[in-house]
Amino acid sequence: MAATMTDTPLLLSTRPQAGVALLTMNRPQALNALSIGLREALVQALQHIAADDSVRAVVLTGAGRGFCAGLDLKELGDKGLVPSNPQNDVAAALGAMRQPVIAALNGVAITGGLELALACDILIASTQARFADTHARIGIVPYWGLSQKLSRLVGRARAMEMSMSGNFVDATTAELWGLVNRVVEPEALLPAALALAGDIASADGAMLVTYKRLIDEGHRLPLGEALQLEQQRSREWSQGLNAGDLAQRREAVQARGRVQQA
């Protein structure tokens, strides 16, 4: 079943398969630059999906040649920098998602577009994808986490190279540095992202929400505290386990493993 958002021409929302939502930023003529309208539409769509228990995985991509070129510089020149708030803070909306979000990076992800990608959980890039942080050149201090997230992914020295120079990094280098999970040919990008989303969506919905929250919260803690958090959450979850359900899931996991190994 497909549903197209009618309140804005900037964002398309579809359901390509059971349990999966596909969000496509639809400003190809502007490389999907983040106008205020697109930012607000993204936040609304993400909040709607987050509240939908039938959705277990999300794919975010861009129409045309680019994933996202960052803030709309033409709009920025006309209106100035509009501060982030709960209605337009896309990174916060992504961070609040209960479901895993896969970024299908079909082209450039620049500055705010790179921040958008880094706010997702899993990054799959086309060979045509390129990445750049031009905050220093534009003269805007990051707000959506890039200054902290990038160095944690690729290391301080590589993050410094990207952020101080503003130079582009190609998809192959991004994969080598650990910025993206993997790189595929352009025609394979969306099928790969949707296939992974389908794999995720086939797992137990409540378990996905619990496990993602545990990973996210633990990642922000020192290792010792994170391990304690894991033990606490495991005890809480175990109290609701049913032996019959576990037996059925074990059989399903074994059957799936046999199919994958065939």
KEFI-948220 format. One record per residue (C-alpha): residue number from 1; x, y, z. Coordinates in Angstrom, 1 decimal, padded with zeros to 4 digits. Layout:
BEGIN
+-----+--------+--------+--------+
! pos !     c1 !     c2 !     c3 !
+-----+--------+--------+--------+
! NUM !      X !      Y !      Z !
...
+-----+--------+--------+--------+
This chain:
BEGIN
+-----+--------+--------+--------+
! pos !     c1 !     c2 !     c3 !
+-----+--------+--------+--------+
!   1 !  000.0 !  000.0 !  000.0 !
!   2 !  001.4 !  003.4 ! -001.0 !
!   3 !  000.6 !  006.7 !  000.6 !
!   4 !  001.8 !  010.1 ! -000.8 !
!   5 !  001.9 !  013.0 !  001.6 !
!   6 ! -000.4 !  015.6 !  000.2 !
!   7 !  000.4 !  018.5 !  002.5 !
!   8 !  003.8 !  019.2 !  000.9 !
!   9 !  005.3 !  018.6 ! -002.5 !
!  10 !  008.8 !  018.1 ! -001.0 !
!  11 !  008.5 !  014.7 !  000.5 !
!  12 !  007.1 !  011.4 ! -000.7 !
!  13 !  006.2 !  008.7 !  001.8 !
!  14 !  005.5 !  005.1 !  000.6 !
!  15 !  005.2 !  001.6 !  002.0 !
!  16 !  007.1 ! -000.6 ! -000.4 !
!  17 !  006.7 ! -003.8 !  001.6 !
!  18 !  005.3 ! -005.0 !  004.9 !
!  19 !  006.8 ! -003.3 !  007.9 !
!  20 !  008.9 ! -000.9 !  005.9 !
!  21 !  008.5 !  002.9 !  005.3 !
!  22 !  010.4 !  004.6 !  002.5 !
!  23 !  010.9 !  008.4 !  002.8 !
!  24 !  012.2 !  010.2 ! -000.3 !
!  25 !  013.3 !  013.8 ! -000.2 !
!  26 !  011.9 !  015.2 ! -003.4 !
!  27 !  013.7 !  018.4 ! -004.3 !
!  28 !  015.9 !  017.0 ! -007.0 !
!  29 !  016.4 !  020.3 ! -008.7 !
!  30 !  018.1 !  021.6 ! -005.5 !
!  31 !  019.9 !  018.4 ! -004.7 !
!  32 !  017.3 !  018.0 ! -001.9 !
!  33 !  018.6 !  021.0 !  000.0 !
!  34 !  016.9 !  021.4 !  003.3 !
!  35 !  014.4 !  024.2 !  003.0 !
!  36 !  012.3 !  025.0 !  006.0 !
!  37 !  009.4 !  023.3 !  004.3 !
!  38 !  011.3 !  020.1 !  003.7 !
!  39 !  012.7 !  020.1 !  007.2 !
!  40 !  009.2 !  020.5 !  008.7 !
!  41 !  007.8 !  017.8 !  006.4 !
!  42 !  010.5 !  015.4 !  007.4 !
!  43 !  009.9 !  016.0 !  011.1 !
!  44 !  006.2 !  015.4 !  010.6 !
!  45 !  006.7 !  012.3 !  008.6 !
!  46 !  009.2 !  010.8 !  011.0 !
!  47 !  007.0 !  011.5 !  014.0 !
!  48 !  004.1 !  009.9 !  012.3 !
!  49 !  006.1 !  006.8 !  011.4 !
!  50 !  007.6 !  006.6 !  014.9 !
!  51 !  004.1 !  006.3 !  016.4 !
!  52 !  003.1 !  003.6 !  013.9 !
!  53 !  003.7 !  000.1 !  015.4 !
!  54 !  003.2 ! -001.5 !  012.0 !
!  55 !  006.5 !  000.1 !  010.7 !
!  56 !  009.6 ! -001.7 !  012.0 !
!  57 !  012.2 ! -000.2 !  009.7 !
!  58 !  012.6 !  003.0 !  007.7 !
!  59 !  014.6 !  003.9 !  004.6 !
!  60 !  015.5 !  007.6 !  003.9 !
!  61 !  016.8 !  008.6 !  000.5 !
!  62 !  016.8 !  011.5 ! -001.9 !
!  63 !  015.3 !  011.9 ! -005.4 !
!  64 !  017.6 !  012.6 ! -008.3 !
!  65 !  021.4 !  013.0 ! -008.2 !
!  66 !  021.8 !  013.9 ! -004.6 !
!  67 !  021.0 !  012.6 ! -001.2 !
!  68 !  021.0 !  016.1 !  000.4 !
!  69 !  023.1 !  019.2 ! -000.2 !
!  70 !  022.5 !  020.6 !  003.3 !
!  71 !  020.6 !  023.7 !  004.2 !
!  72 !  019.1 !  025.6 !  001.3 !
!  73 !  021.6 !  028.4 !  000.8 !
!  74 !  019.3 !  030.4 ! -001.4 !
!  75 !  016.7 !  030.4 !  001.3 !
!  76 !  019.4 !  031.1 !  003.8 !
!  77 !  020.5 !  034.2 !  001.8 !
!  78 !  016.9 !  035.5 !  001.6 !
!  79 !  015.7 !  034.7 !  005.2 !
!  80 !  018.8 !  034.2 !  007.2 !
!  81 !  019.5 !  031.2 !  009.5 !
!  82 !  016.2 !  030.0 !  011.0 !
!  83 !  017.1 !  028.4 !  014.4 !
!  84 !  016.3 !  024.8 !  014.9 !
!  85 !  013.2 !  024.0 !  016.9 !
!  86 !  011.0 !  020.9 !  017.6 !
!  87 !  009.1 !  021.5 !  014.3 !
!  88 !  012.2 !  021.6 !  012.0 !
!  89 !  015.0 !  019.7 !  013.9 !
!  90 !  015.3 !  016.7 !  011.6 !
!  91 !  018.3 !  015.3 !  013.5 !
!  92 !  016.3 !  015.3 !  016.8 !
!  93 !  013.4 !  013.6 !  015.0 !
!  94 !  015.7 !  010.9 !  013.6 !
!  95 !  017.3 !  010.5 !  017.0 !
!  96 !  013.9 !  009.9 !  018.6 !
!  97 !  012.9 !  007.2 !  016.1 !
!  98 !  011.9 !  003.9 !  017.7 !
!  99 !  012.6 !  002.0 !  014.5 !
! 100 !  016.0 !  001.6 !  012.8 !
! 101 !  016.6 !  004.1 !  010.0 !
! 102 !  018.7 !  003.2 !  006.9 !
! 103 !  020.1 !  006.0 !  004.9 !
! 104 !  020.3 !  005.1 !  001.2 !
! 105 !  022.9 !  007.7 !  000.0 !
! 106 !  022.4 !  008.1 ! -003.7 !
! 107 !  024.6 !  011.1 ! -004.2 !
! 108 !  026.2 !  014.0 ! -002.4 !
! 109 !  025.7 !  014.4 !  001.3 !
! 110 !  027.0 !  017.8 !  002.2 !
! 111 !  027.2 !  019.6 !  005.6 !
! 112 !  023.6 !  019.5 !  006.9 !
! 113 !  023.0 !  016.6 !  004.5 !
! 114 !  026.0 !  014.8 !  006.0 !
! 115 !  024.5 !  015.5 !  009.5 !
! 116 !  021.2 !  014.1 !  008.3 !
! 117 !  023.0 !  010.9 !  007.2 !
! 118 !  024.9 !  010.6 !  010.5 !
! 119 !  021.6 !  010.9 !  012.4 !
! 120 !  020.5 !  007.6 !  010.7 !
! 121 !  021.4 !  004.2 !  012.1 !
! 122 !  022.8 !  002.4 !  009.0 !
! 123 !  024.4 !  004.0 !  006.0 !
! 124 !  024.5 !  002.4 !  002.5 !
! 125 !  026.1 !  004.4 ! -000.2 !
! 126 !  026.0 !  004.4 ! -004.0 !
! 127 !  029.3 !  004.5 ! -005.8 !
! 128 !  028.2 !  008.0 ! -006.8 !
! 129 !  027.9 !  009.3 ! -003.3 !
! 130 !  030.3 !  011.9 ! -002.0 !
! 131 !  030.6 !  013.5 !  001.4 !
! 132 !  031.8 !  016.9 !  002.6 !
! 133 !  031.6 !  019.1 !  005.7 !
! 134 !  031.6 !  022.8 !  004.6 !
! 135 !  030.5 !  024.3 !  007.9 !
! 136 !  033.9 !  026.1 !  008.2 !
! 137 !  033.6 !  027.6 !  004.7 !
! 138 !  030.0 !  028.7 !  005.1 !
! 139 !  030.7 !  030.1 !  008.6 !
! 140 !  028.1 !  028.1 !  010.6 !
! 141 !  028.8 !  026.0 !  013.6 !
! 142 !  027.2 !  022.6 !  013.4 !
! 143 !  024.1 !  022.0 !  015.5 !
! 144 !  022.9 !  018.5 !  014.5 !
! 145 !  025.9 !  016.6 !  015.9 !
! 146 !  028.4 !  016.5 !  013.1 !
! 147 !  031.4 !  017.9 !  015.1 !
! 148 !  031.1 !  015.0 !  017.6 !
! 149 !  029.6 !  012.1 !  015.6 !
! 150 !  032.1 !  012.3 !  012.6 !
! 151 !  035.2 !  011.9 !  014.8 !
! 152 !  033.7 !  009.0 !  016.6 !
! 153 !  033.1 !  007.2 !  013.3 !
! 154 !  036.2 !  008.0 !  011.3 !
! 155 !  038.7 !  009.1 !  014.0 !
! 156 !  039.8 !  012.6 !  015.0 !
! 157 !  042.4 !  013.1 !  012.4 !
! 158 !  040.2 !  012.2 !  009.5 !
! 159 !  037.3 !  014.2 !  010.9 !
! 160 !  039.7 !  017.2 !  011.2 !
! 161 !  040.7 !  016.8 !  007.5 !
! 162 !  037.1 !  016.7 !  006.3 !
! 163 !  035.9 !  019.6 !  008.6 !
! 164 !  038.8 !  021.9 !  008.3 !
! 165 !  039.3 !  021.6 !  004.5 !
! 166 !  035.7 !  021.1 !  003.4 !
! 167 !  037.0 !  018.7 !  000.7 !
! 168 !  034.9 !  015.9 ! -000.7 !
! 169 !  035.4 !  012.2 !  000.3 !
! 170 !  034.3 !  009.7 ! -002.2 !
! 171 !  032.2 !  006.6 ! -001.5 !
! 172 !  035.2 !  004.1 ! -001.5 !
! 173 !  037.1 !  006.2 !  001.0 !
! 174 !  034.0 !  006.7 !  003.1 !
! 175 !  033.6 !  002.9 !  003.3 !
! 176 !  037.3 !  002.5 !  004.1 !
! 177 !  037.1 !  005.0 !  006.9 !
! 178 !  034.0 !  003.5 !  008.4 !
! 179 !  031.7 !  006.4 !  007.5 !
! 180 !  029.3 !  004.1 !  005.7 !
! 181 !  028.4 !  000.4 !  006.1 !
! 182 !  028.9 ! -000.5 !  002.5 !
! 183 !  029.0 !  000.8 ! -001.1 !
! 184 !  026.9 ! -000.6 ! -004.0 !
! 185 !  026.3 !  000.3 ! -007.6 !
! 186 !  023.7 !  003.0 ! -008.1 !
! 187 !  021.0 !  000.6 ! -009.5 !
! 188 !  021.5 ! -001.7 ! -006.5 !
! 189 !  021.2 !  001.0 ! -003.8 !
! 190 !  017.5 !  001.2 ! -003.2 !
! 191 !  017.0 ! -002.6 ! -003.6 !
! 192 !  019.8 ! -003.2 ! -001.1 !
! 193 !  018.4 ! -000.7 !  001.4 !
! 194 !  014.9 ! -002.1 !  001.1 !
! 195 !  016.1 ! -005.7 !  001.4 !
! 196 !  018.0 ! -004.9 !  004.6 !
! 197 !  014.9 ! -003.0 !  005.9 !
! 198 !  012.8 ! -006.1 !  005.1 !
! 199 !  015.2 ! -008.3 !  007.0 !
! 200 !  015.0 ! -006.0 !  010.0 !
! 201 !  011.2 ! -005.7 !  009.7 !
! 202 !  010.9 ! -009.5 !  009.9 !
! 203 !  012.1 ! -009.5 !  013.5 !
! 204 !  009.9 ! -009.0 !  016.6 !
! 205 !  008.8 ! -005.4 !  016.7 !
! 206 !  009.0 ! -004.9 !  020.5 !
! 207 !  012.4 ! -006.5 !  020.5 !
! 208 !  013.7 ! -004.2 !  017.8 !
! 209 !  012.5 ! -001.1 !  019.8 !
! 210 !  014.1 ! -002.4 !  023.0 !
! 211 !  017.4 ! -003.5 !  021.4 !
! 212 !  017.8 ! -000.2 !  019.4 !
! 213 !  017.2 !  001.8 !  022.6 !
! 214 !  019.7 ! -000.3 !  024.5 !
! 215 !  022.4 !  000.2 !  021.8 !
! 216 !  021.8 !  004.0 !  021.6 !
! 217 !  021.7 !  004.6 !  025.3 !
! 218 !  024.7 !  002.3 !  026.0 !
! 219 !  026.7 !  004.0 !  023.3 !
! 220 !  026.6 !  007.2 !  025.2 !
! 221 !  027.9 !  005.6 !  028.4 !
! 222 !  031.4 !  004.4 !  029.5 !
! 223 !  031.7 !  000.7 !  028.7 !
! 224 !  031.4 ! -000.4 !  032.4 !
! 225 !  028.1 !  001.5 !  032.8 !
! 226 !  026.9 !  000.3 !  029.4 !
! 227 !  027.4 ! -003.3 !  030.4 !
! 228 !  025.5 ! -002.8 !  033.6 !
! 229 !  022.7 ! -001.2 !  031.6 !
! 230 !  022.6 ! -004.3 !  029.3 !
! 231 !  022.3 ! -006.6 !  032.3 !
! 232 !  019.5 ! -004.5 !  033.8 !
! 233 !  017.5 ! -004.4 !  030.5 !
! 234 !  018.1 ! -008.2 !  030.0 !
! 235 !  016.7 ! -008.9 !  033.4 !
! 236 !  013.7 ! -006.7 !  032.7 !
! 237 !  013.0 ! -008.3 !  029.3 !
! 238 !  013.5 ! -011.9 !  030.6 !
! 239 !  010.6 ! -011.4 !  033.1 !
! 240 !  008.2 ! -011.4 !  030.2 !
! 241 !  009.6 ! -014.3 !  028.2 !
! 242 !  007.4 ! -017.2 !  027.3 !
! 243 !  009.0 ! -020.6 !  026.8 !
! 244 !  006.6 ! -021.5 !  023.9 !
! 245 !  007.3 ! -018.3 !  022.1 !
! 246 !  011.1 ! -018.9 !  022.4 !
! 247 !  010.8 ! -022.4 !  021.0 !
! 248 !  008.8 ! -021.0 !  017.9 !
! 249 !  011.4 ! -018.2 !  017.4 !
! 250 !  014.3 ! -020.7 !  017.7 !
! 251 !  012.7 ! -022.8 !  014.9 !
! 252 !  012.1 ! -019.8 !  012.8 !
! 253 !  015.8 ! -018.6 !  013.2 !
! 254 !  017.1 ! -022.0 !  012.3 !
! 255 !  014.9 ! -022.2 !  009.2 !
! 256 !  016.0 ! -018.8 !  008.1 !
! 257 !  019.6 ! -019.7 !  008.6 !
! 258 !  019.2 ! -022.8 !  006.4 !
! 259 !  017.7 ! -020.6 !  003.7 !
! 260 !  020.5 ! -018.0 !  003.9 !
! 261 !  023.2 ! -020.7 !  003.7 !
! 262 !  021.7 ! -022.5 !  000.8 !
+-----+--------+--------+--------+
